[in-house]
Structures are given as C-alpha cells and as structure tokens.
Amino acid sequence: LPEIYLENVRQRYQTRRDFLIDRLSKLGWHIPPTKATMYLWIPCPAGYTSTDFALHSLQTTGVVVTPGNAFGSGGEGYIRISLIANPDRLGEAIDRWQAAGIHF
C-alpha cells in the first residue's frame, strides 16, 4: 500500500482517539492515548464488572461497548470502544452517556 494511504488511516484513527479521549475526560475518565490500535480500553466505573457496565450502557443509552472480559480475565474491569465510527457518531454515544448520567 502507498505510504500516503497508511498515513491517512493512521491520522484518521488518531483524530478519533483524541476526540474520544477529550470527550471522556469531561465525564471524569482519564484515558492515556493508545499508540497503535483502533480501540480504547476504558476502566469501568466503581461497582461495575465489565459485563454489567456494557449491559448498563446498552440498556440505558443504546450505546454498544464490548466488555473487557470477552478478551480474557485481564480485561475484567474495562470496556473496549472501537474507533471505527466517525467523530460525529462517537460524540453521539458520549452525549447519550452524559444525558444518562454515566461517568467515571
């Protein structure tokens, strides 16, 4: 693949990552920037397992996230959010969380 294509893809995911980290920080999460992935791993709020929080997000807001324990016991206590969607769609998910009072 041409280098310019790869750079465009890298920049797209970095923009989405930075956007999501900024929006999540306004809800109390501190997420260190990932370096080479199209996902963010986010700690669950206190009192939630990864499955409980994923279900709460879905049932309360319609926002689908993946429970970390789906990737093994080391993922417990985290959810994984994909950076595949564009910033408008990611922002809509965070707006739904904010409206529902979901925060860290």
Protein Blocks (a to p, Z undefined) as FASTA:
>chain_A
ZZklmmmmmmmmmmmmmmmmmmmmmnopacdddfbdcbdcddddehiafklmmmmmmmmn
opacddfklnojklgoiacddfkbcfklmmmmmmmmmmnopaZZ
